[in-house]
């Protein structure tokens, strides 16, 4: 297992878990009447996309996803660090042509797999220095916005003439602790600037906006749709964290001293996340209510960019079924986290409580795999 992958996943887990621990229960309300701007509402019933997040540019993984899993979409986590198996924008950009990414996109087009390009880590090598006595704050540093604008203008220029399904997921899990339980105050302005910059270069490929805070969907309670065409809104789902992340203890470089060390936590079950109580399929519906109401009010398309559960969690197959059932009843596209990225989330590894575990000779024997493949079989129907 790549330690960097694990730390990245655990960092986002701890962020979301911290949010759940510090906030009370939040219910969605109808947003105030405003401009109807984004396309996608009626298109929600058009071609459906179901697949996985991926961390690398493996051509074989694309082939296997099509042949063995019937996936028709992948979400590529684009990072500023990496190795031969990951997309490293800083290295790729040196050529100006992104040869590895071009080869990978060509293969995806050949296989008729849609691609979500996810800016998972802002490649800012010129961060502003905080004032004496102050901590660095991502959202007060305008060089981060500048870097994101440059990144997306570059990607839009690279992709604009490609006649294939490509989506721009402009920033992964926007979060400012000071603005919790809402989205970062700067995010509506920043995201609009990024959308505008992309549209100046590429008027065609859809743009995905995650509202936040972090991996949560609470921000949809007050977020106003952005101006522009072809905008899709996104959520992530790992709740309840005490269930999905049970037994994950290595949380270095995160905000928590300890994570969910207790194991054998069942689904459905009583968990303290977000006000506590019984968590089951109905509770998932309640938790996602802000996004559901946002979709209905503004007639926009919703996409679930990430969801998953630790492989050793009891009844993990039922948890996945409950999540996907809710996605399907709302007509949402989805990409499960993750394919051949980290054994903790893998459908190809056994259910043992081990951060690595064994690769299964036949993944179809795995209960989790059976559930996910059942829904992936719907692709193309």
C-alpha positions as CSV (number, residue, x, y, z in Angstrom):
1,X,0.0,0.0,0.0
2,X,1.3,3.5,-0.8
3,X,1.6,5.4,2.4
4,X,0.8,8.7,0.6
5,X,-2.5,7.4,-0.6
6,X,-3.4,6.3,2.9
7,X,-2.5,9.6,4.5
8,X,-4.4,11.5,1.9
9,X,-7.5,9.4,2.5
10,X,-7.1,9.5,6.2
11,X,-6.7,13.3,6.2
12,X,-10.0,13.8,4.4
13,X,-11.5,11.3,6.8
14,X,-10.3,13.2,9.8
15,X,-11.5,16.5,8.4
16,X,-15.0,15.1,7.8
17,X,-15.0,13.4,11.1
18,X,-14.0,16.5,12.9
19,X,-16.8,18.4,11.2
20,X,-19.2,15.8,12.4
21,X,-18.0,15.9,15.9
22,X,-18.1,19.7,16.3
23,X,-21.4,20.5,14.6
24,X,-25.0,19.8,15.7
25,X,-27.7,18.4,13.5
26,X,-28.4,20.5,10.4
27,X,-31.6,20.2,8.3
28,X,-32.0,21.5,4.8
29,X,-34.3,24.3,4.0
30,X,-35.6,25.5,0.7
31,X,-33.1,28.0,-0.7
32,X,-34.3,31.5,-1.4
33,X,-35.7,32.2,-4.9
34,X,-32.8,33.1,-7.2
35,X,-31.5,32.9,-10.7
36,X,-31.8,29.6,-12.5
37,X,-28.4,29.2,-14.1
38,X,-26.9,25.7,-14.3
39,X,-27.8,23.2,-17.0
40,X,-28.4,19.6,-16.1
41,X,-31.7,19.1,-14.4
42,X,-33.6,17.5,-17.3
43,X,-30.3,15.8,-18.3
44,X,-30.4,14.0,-15.0
45,X,-32.5,11.4,-16.8
46,X,-30.2,11.1,-19.7
47,X,-27.2,8.8,-19.9
48,X,-26.3,7.5,-16.4
49,X,-22.7,7.2,-15.2
50,X,-21.5,4.7,-12.6
51,X,-17.9,3.9,-11.9
52,X,-14.9,4.6,-9.6
53,X,-12.3,7.1,-8.5
54,X,-8.8,6.3,-9.6
55,X,-5.4,7.8,-8.6
56,X,-3.2,6.8,-11.6
57,X,-2.9,6.7,-15.3
58,X,-2.9,3.0,-15.7
59,X,-4.2,1.9,-19.2
60,X,-4.7,-1.6,-17.9
61,X,-6.9,-0.4,-15.1
62,X,-9.1,1.4,-17.6
63,X,-9.4,-1.8,-19.7
64,X,-10.2,-3.9,-16.6
65,X,-12.8,-1.4,-15.4
66,X,-14.6,-1.7,-18.8
67,X,-14.2,-5.4,-19.3
68,X,-14.6,-6.8,-15.8
69,X,-16.7,-4.1,-14.1
70,X,-18.8,-2.4,-16.9
71,X,-17.8,1.0,-15.4
72,X,-18.5,3.9,-17.8
73,X,-16.9,6.7,-15.8
74,X,-13.7,7.3,-13.7
75,X,-12.7,10.2,-11.5
76,X,-9.0,10.9,-11.7
77,X,-7.6,12.4,-8.5
78,X,-5.0,14.9,-9.8
79,X,-2.3,15.7,-7.3
80,X,0.9,17.7,-6.9
81,X,2.9,14.8,-5.5
82,X,3.2,11.3,-7.0
83,X,5.2,8.5,-8.6
84,X,5.0,6.5,-11.8
85,X,1.5,5.3,-11.0
86,X,-0.1,8.7,-10.2
87,X,-0.8,11.8,-12.2
88,X,1.6,14.5,-11.2
89,X,0.6,17.8,-12.7
90,X,3.9,19.5,-11.8
91,X,5.9,16.9,-13.8
92,X,3.4,16.7,-16.7
93,X,3.3,20.4,-17.1
94,X,7.0,20.6,-17.8
95,X,6.4,19.3,-21.3
96,X,3.4,21.6,-22.0
97,X,1.7,18.7,-23.7
98,X,0.8,16.3,-20.9
99,X,1.8,13.1,-22.9
100,X,0.9,10.6,-20.2
101,X,-2.5,12.2,-19.6
102,X,-3.1,12.4,-23.4
103,X,-2.4,8.7,-23.8
104,X,-4.7,7.9,-20.9
105,X,-7.5,10.1,-22.2
106,X,-7.2,8.5,-25.6
107,X,-7.6,5.0,-24.0
108,X,-10.7,6.2,-22.1
109,X,-12.2,7.6,-25.3
110,X,-11.5,4.3,-27.1
111,X,-13.3,2.4,-24.3
112,X,-16.2,4.9,-24.1
113,X,-15.4,5.8,-20.5
114,X,-16.2,9.3,-19.3
115,X,-13.5,11.1,-17.3
116,X,-13.7,13.4,-14.4
117,X,-10.6,15.5,-13.9
118,X,-10.5,16.2,-10.2
119,X,-8.2,18.9,-8.8
120,X,-7.4,17.0,-5.6
121,X,-4.5,19.1,-4.5
122,X,-3.7,22.7,-5.5
123,X,-0.3,22.8,-7.1
124,X,0.8,26.1,-5.6
125,X,4.6,26.4,-5.2
126,X,4.4,30.1,-4.3
127,X,2.2,30.3,-1.2
128,X,2.1,33.5,0.7
129,X,3.8,33.7,4.0
130,X,1.5,34.3,7.0
131,X,2.0,37.4,9.1
132,X,3.9,37.1,12.4
133,X,1.8,35.2,14.9
134,X,-0.8,34.1,12.4
135,X,-1.4,30.6,11.0
136,X,-1.5,30.0,7.3
137,X,-5.0,30.1,5.9
138,X,-5.6,28.7,2.4
139,X,-8.6,31.0,1.8
140,X,-6.8,34.2,2.6
141,X,-4.0,33.4,0.2
142,X,-5.0,34.7,-3.2
143,X,-2.0,32.8,-4.8
144,X,-4.1,29.7,-4.4
145,X,-6.9,31.1,-6.5
146,X,-4.3,32.3,-9.1
147,X,-2.9,28.8,-9.2
148,X,-6.3,27.2,-9.6
149,X,-7.2,29.6,-12.4
150,X,-3.9,28.8,-14.2
151,X,-4.4,25.1,-13.7
152,X,-7.9,25.1,-15.2
153,X,-7.1,27.3,-18.1
154,X,-4.3,24.9,-18.9
155,X,-6.5,21.9,-18.6
156,X,-9.3,23.5,-20.5
157,X,-6.9,24.4,-23.3
158,X,-5.6,20.9,-23.4
159,X,-9.0,19.3,-23.4
160,X,-11.3,21.7,-25.4
161,X,-10.9,20.0,-28.7
162,X,-11.2,16.5,-27.4
163,X,-14.5,14.9,-28.6
164,X,-15.1,12.8,-25.6
165,X,-16.8,13.0,-22.2
166,X,-14.6,15.0,-19.9
167,X,-15.7,16.8,-16.8
168,X,-13.8,19.4,-14.8
169,X,-14.1,18.9,-11.0
170,X,-12.7,22.2,-10.0
171,X,-11.7,21.6,-6.4
172,X,-11.9,18.6,-4.0
173,X,-13.8,19.1,-0.7
174,X,-13.5,22.9,-0.1
175,X,-13.3,23.5,3.6
176,X,-12.6,26.5,5.9
177,X,-12.9,25.5,9.6
178,X,-13.9,29.0,10.5
179,X,-17.0,28.8,8.3
180,X,-18.3,25.4,9.4
181,X,-21.0,24.2,9.1
182,X,-21.2,26.2,5.9
183,X,-19.0,26.3,2.8
184,X,-15.9,28.6,2.8
185,X,-17.1,32.2,2.5
186,X,-14.6,32.7,-0.4
187,X,-15.7,29.7,-2.3
188,X,-18.7,31.1,-4.2
189,X,-16.6,33.9,-5.6
190,X,-13.6,31.7,-6.3
191,X,-15.6,29.0,-7.9
192,X,-17.4,31.5,-10.2
193,X,-14.0,32.9,-11.3
194,X,-12.8,29.4,-12.1
195,X,-16.0,28.6,-14.0
196,X,-15.6,31.9,-16.0
197,X,-11.9,31.2,-16.7
198,X,-12.7,27.7,-18.0
199,X,-15.6,28.9,-20.2
200,X,-13.3,31.5,-21.8
201,X,-11.3,28.6,-23.2
202,X,-13.7,25.7,-23.3
203,X,-17.4,26.4,-23.8
204,X,-18.4,22.7,-24.0
205,X,-17.1,20.3,-21.4
206,X,-19.2,20.3,-18.2
207,X,-17.9,21.7,-14.9
208,X,-18.4,20.0,-11.6
209,X,-18.6,22.1,-8.4
210,X,-18.3,20.6,-4.9
211,X,-19.9,22.9,-2.3
212,X,-18.8,21.5,1.0
213,X,-17.9,22.0,3.7
214,X,-15.3,19.3,3.1
215,X,-16.9,16.0,2.1
216,X,-20.3,17.1,3.6
217,X,-23.3,18.5,1.8
218,X,-24.5,20.9,4.4
219,X,-23.5,23.9,2.3
220,X,-26.3,23.3,-0.2
221,X,-28.6,24.8,2.4
222,X,-27.6,28.3,1.4
223,X,-25.3,28.0,-1.7
224,X,-26.6,29.8,-4.7
225,X,-26.2,28.3,-8.2
226,X,-23.3,29.7,-10.2
227,X,-23.7,31.5,-13.5
228,X,-22.9,29.6,-16.6
229,X,-23.9,26.6,-18.6
230,X,-23.0,23.0,-18.1
231,X,-22.5,23.1,-14.3
232,X,-23.0,20.0,-12.3
233,X,-23.0,19.9,-8.5
234,X,-21.2,17.3,-6.4
235,X,-21.3,15.6,-3.0
236,X,-19.2,13.0,-1.2
237,X,-20.6,10.5,1.3
238,X,-18.7,8.7,4.0
239,X,-21.2,9.0,6.8
240,X,-21.4,7.9,9.5
241,X,-17.7,8.2,9.8
242,X,-17.6,6.0,12.9
243,X,-18.9,3.2,10.8
244,X,-17.2,3.7,7.4
245,X,-13.7,4.4,8.9
246,X,-13.8,2.1,11.9
247,X,-10.4,0.6,12.8
248,X,-8.4,3.2,10.9
249,X,-5.8,4.4,13.4
250,X,-3.0,5.9,11.4
251,X,-4.0,9.6,11.1
252,X,-0.7,11.4,11.0
253,X,-0.8,14.9,9.6
254,X,-4.5,15.2,10.4
255,X,-6.4,17.3,13.0
256,X,-7.4,14.3,15.2
257,X,-5.2,12.6,17.8
258,X,-7.1,9.3,17.3
259,X,-9.5,8.0,14.8
260,X,-12.1,5.3,15.0
261,X,-10.1,2.5,16.7
262,X,-13.1,0.4,17.6
263,X,-14.0,-2.3,15.1
264,X,-16.9,-4.7,14.5
265,X,-19.3,-1.7,14.3
266,X,-22.4,-2.9,12.5
267,X,-24.8,-1.4,9.9
268,X,-27.4,-0.2,10.6
269,X,-26.3,1.1,14.0
270,X,-26.4,3.9,16.5
271,X,-23.5,6.3,15.9
272,X,-22.7,9.8,17.3
273,X,-22.1,11.4,14.0
274,X,-24.0,14.6,13.3
275,X,-26.2,14.6,16.3
276,X,-26.2,10.9,17.0
277,X,-28.9,8.3,16.7
278,X,-29.8,5.4,14.5
279,X,-28.1,5.5,11.1
280,X,-29.8,3.5,8.3
281,X,-30.9,4.2,4.7
282,X,-33.6,6.7,5.9
283,X,-30.9,8.6,7.9
284,X,-28.7,8.8,4.8
285,X,-31.7,10.4,3.0
286,X,-32.0,12.9,5.8
287,X,-28.3,13.7,5.7
288,X,-28.3,14.2,2.0
289,X,-31.5,16.3,2.1
290,X,-29.7,19.7,1.4
291,X,-28.4,18.3,-1.9
292,X,-31.7,16.7,-2.8
293,X,-33.7,19.9,-2.2
294,X,-31.0,22.0,-4.1
295,X,-31.4,19.6,-7.1
296,X,-35.2,20.0,-7.0
297,X,-35.3,23.7,-6.5
298,X,-32.7,24.7,-9.2
299,X,-33.3,21.8,-11.6
300,X,-29.6,20.8,-11.6
301,X,-27.6,17.6,-11.9
302,X,-26.0,16.0,-8.9
303,X,-23.0,13.8,-9.0
304,X,-21.6,11.7,-6.1
305,X,-17.8,12.0,-6.6
306,X,-16.8,9.7,-3.7
307,X,-18.3,7.2,-1.3
308,X,-17.0,4.1,0.3
309,X,-16.5,2.0,3.5
310,X,-13.5,0.2,5.0
311,X,-13.5,-3.4,3.7
312,X,-13.6,-5.0,7.1
313,X,-16.7,-3.1,8.3
314,X,-19.5,-5.6,9.1
315,X,-22.4,-5.5,6.7
316,X,-20.3,-3.2,4.4
317,X,-22.2,-4.7,1.4
318,X,-25.6,-3.5,2.9
319,X,-24.1,-0.1,3.6
320,X,-23.0,0.2,-0.1
321,X,-26.4,-1.0,-1.3
322,X,-28.2,1.6,0.9
323,X,-26.0,4.4,-0.3
324,X,-26.4,3.5,-4.0
325,X,-30.1,3.0,-3.6
326,X,-30.4,6.6,-2.5
327,X,-28.2,7.8,-5.3
328,X,-30.3,5.8,-7.8
329,X,-33.7,7.0,-6.6
330,X,-32.5,10.6,-7.0
331,X,-31.0,9.9,-10.5
332,X,-27.5,10.7,-9.4
333,X,-24.3,9.6,-11.2
334,X,-21.6,8.2,-8.9
335,X,-18.0,7.1,-8.6
336,X,-17.1,4.8,-5.7
337,X,-13.8,5.4,-3.9
338,X,-11.6,3.7,-5.0
339,X,-10.3,1.3,-7.6
340,X,-6.8,-0.1,-7.0
341,X,-5.8,2.9,-5.0
342,X,-5.8,1.7,-1.4
343,X,-6.7,-1.8,-0.1
344,X,-8.8,-0.4,2.7
345,X,-11.5,0.6,0.2
346,X,-10.8,-2.1,-2.4
347,X,-13.5,-4.5,-3.7
348,X,-10.7,-6.8,-4.9
349,X,-9.3,-7.5,-1.4
350,X,-10.6,-9.8,1.3
351,X,-12.5,-8.5,4.4
352,X,-9.7,-9.1,6.9
353,X,-8.8,-6.4,9.4
354,X,-5.5,-5.5,7.7
355,X,-4.5,-2.4,5.9
356,X,-3.3,-4.6,3.1
357,X,-5.1,-7.9,3.2
358,X,-5.1,-10.5,0.4
359,X,-6.1,-9.9,-3.2
360,X,-9.0,-12.2,-4.0
361,X,-8.6,-14.9,-6.6
362,X,-12.2,-14.1,-7.7
363,X,-13.5,-10.7,-6.6
364,X,-17.0,-11.7,-7.7
365,X,-17.0,-13.9,-4.5
366,X,-16.8,-10.7,-2.4
367,X,-20.2,-9.6,-1.0
368,X,-19.3,-5.9,-1.5
369,X,-18.3,-6.6,-5.1
370,X,-21.6,-8.3,-5.8
371,X,-23.6,-5.3,-4.7
372,X,-21.6,-2.8,-6.7
373,X,-21.5,-4.9,-9.8
374,X,-25.2,-5.3,-9.7
375,X,-25.6,-1.6,-10.2
376,X,-22.8,-1.3,-12.7
377,X,-24.6,-3.8,-14.9
378,X,-27.2,-1.0,-15.3
379,X,-24.8,1.0,-17.4
380,X,-25.8,1.1,-21.0
381,X,-29.3,0.0,-20.3
